[in-house]
């Protein structure tokens, strides 16, 4: 049994552990499902250092400021690994009853799938409305609340410069399977066509069905999970990535493009309940695909469910990069994108 989990639950909830199960996903943090001695089921996440501090602070802020469904936080703090002596941050949340939408989303009837997409879009719109920032960049927890991490003025107050670095980091992370497309992507992005001073709003890094739980009794999303690695950015960039992960990531392969278009429309309808839908440029669509194709370990991501792997995953990313390269350079915004 994970010694940190046992220690955390004994300290924070004064409870012994009956059983644990390691979550099959996750890179930098460790996620463990635990059944307590009294039968309660919880989720324990821990990581070295203070890595979970920002995620926990954002999780709490989302719960306090919005109606976005989240799990309850039962405890959070720091502990010392009982064997290594290393400092670990942790958060304990309720285990929400329901079905993992990563496995269930593609099996839903079209109206139910659209309803989930609409909820995810509504959630993103509400997050954008509730979390404005003054600059662009990595959001961190501070004594004064959630703030953009201090950095050079060029990367926090100059949107075009920030986006250039953001895209370049993604291109540098593309593996050899897609490296031949890098020159085309660079040539297709004209930074001068981007807005100069768009508003900065919360960019939740991984808002998608794979981080959502469905309540089968009601057919509604019971909780959105994973608030790690948040950014502050142009809301149109955040929209581009989220709708890609909702509409395209789980859609059948071509020629059934109508499925993705229908889900995308539902996602945008939900977003529009809170704020105007911003126009999405080709640059942002390219960035959405580039920054989703490889994970933080440099491994090709596995889109959809059942998950595509190996050559099928690479082919998926290539197809969507090609589609984004062929899309119009800019689209007329449906809502306000500058301040």
Beta strands, then each sheet from edge to edge (+ up, - down):
strand 1: 17-22
strand 2: 30-36
strand 3: 41-48
strand 4: 73-80
strand 5: 87-94
strand 6: 99-100
strand 7: 132-133
strand 8: 137-142
strand 9: 145-148
strand 10: 200-203
strand 11: 212-215
strand 12: 220-224
strand 13: 231-234
sheet 1: 1+ 2- 3+ 5- 4+
sheet 2: 6+ 11- 12+
sheet 3: 7+ 10- 13+ 8- 9+
end
